[in-house]
Amino acid sequence: MMEYKKLKYIAAYPTGKLNSNAAVEGGKYPFFTCAHEVYSINKYAYEGEYVLLGGNNASGDFPIFYYNGKFEAYQRTYLIQPLDTSNYDTHYLYYSIGLKLAKMMANASGTATKFLTKPILDNLYIEDWDIDYQKNIVSIMSSYDNLIEINNKRIKILEQMAETLFKEWFVRFRFPGHEKVEFVDGVPKGWEFKRLSDIADIVMGQSPSSCYYNNNMRGLPFHQGVGSYGNRYLQDDVYSTEGKRIAEPNSIIFSVRAPVGRLNITLNKIILGRGVAGINEKKGRNIFLYYLLNDKFAHEDLIGSGTIFSSVTKDELYKQKLLVPKDDICDKFDIISGVIEKEIRNIYKQNQNLIKQRDYLLPRLMSGKIKV
């Protein structure tokens, strides 16, 4: 019969030492913080096999990673390792702890746990399977995670293809027929700088007073951010019945707070929270506009006060100026990139099915309902 042991008797979990602003763009080593995005840095203090767990998160969605190698860590990130590797597998702890965090988030009713304190971790109950059974669980779960990671890489390659095409046409001006086009002040004749509000309909978010996690899926998905980094589309985890500001499927979602300019795309009809705006190109060319905004804010990660941690008002967003090509060029790009976008969406849906299968299996393997 399977038993449980408290984490404090199984593992050690000191925290990192650095401030989050120690990150360096393009650094050599991963830098784990309390964000779902893994940053980088040019030095490392730790090496080996660890579970990295962010201890702070306002929504109670704590980032957790399994990593084996050299890295650095933020001062509120827990570095978890088993005390006895002959009895407990590090990768197994990653799956077991992750399962507890998912249950904690699903059981939150209105108020999520914002801080993972040491006493909370001390009292996490870990399934006390023998080491061989642990490794069998890891083998099964890893097979799913590896397939998901391969698909994520495929999505990244496709995104890069579309971004490269965009830059070739609209940054380097090597669009079809460019040889015959007259340039005025370095810009193709007929192209114009326009305000975002001139070419797109914009809905600013407004947070409802009540929302809840996906254990009670009434109402519409609610979002106050662009979602987890690395996800091509928004993840529907939080729901609300008080929808005042709505974005339709395939809308561009733009972060208007900390940091400004992050983008994502909706698969479903959603409620917009205060941290985001919903944007739709007036002629239906959302894919073109997505890459146009993505290119701009990849270089201008600021609006308001001139820092990536600024916020942007409705007027500031409306007044953003963009170089808009002639309609025929926009239409051609939207058609070509639309094919790429369709493939991205298909791969994304494959991943969602893999995630559902993995998340169905994990608690059953852990509990022993399904034996391996």
Number of C-alpha atoms within 10 A of each C-alpha: 6 10 10 11 14 15 21 19 13 20 19 16 21 14 18 19 13 17 12 16 8 15 23 15 10 11 13 14 19 22 24 31 29 23 20 18 13 16 20 19 19 16 16 15 10 15 12 10 18 22 24 24 27 25 25 20 17 11 15 20 23 22 22 23 17 16 17 14 12 16 20 25 29 22 18 23 27 27 21 22 23 23 16 12 12 10 15 21 20 25 24 26 24 21 24 19 20 18 16 15 19 14 12 14 21 19 16 16 12 10 13 18 16 14 16 19 13 13 9 11 16 16 13 17 18 22 20 18 20 13 15 14 16 24 17 15 20 19 14 15 20 15 12 16 16 11 15 20 13 12 17 19 13 16 23 15 13 17 18 12 13 21 17 13 18 21 16 13 18 21 15 9 18 14 18 11 9 12 9 7 14 11 13 10 6 8 16 16 13 13 14 14 11 14 16 22 17 14 18 19 14 22 17 21 23 19 20 17 10 11 22 24 22 16 15 14 15 14 16 19 25 28 26 20 23 25 21 16 15 13 15 20 22 21 17 18 17 22 23 22 17 15 19 12 19 20 22 15 12 18 24 25 31 25 23 30 22 16 18 23 26 21 24 24 22 20 15 17 15 24 27 26 21 17 23 27 28 27 25 22 20 13 11 13 19 20 23 22 22 20 20 19 19 18 16 14 16 11 8 15 16 21 21 16 10 11 14 16 15 16 21 21 12 13 9 13 21 17 13 15 15 17 15 19 18 12 13 9 15 17 16 14 20 20 14 14 22 17 12 17 18 11 15 22 16 13 17 20 12 14 20 14 13 16 16 10 13 17 15 11 16 19 16 12 18 22 14 14 10 11 11 11
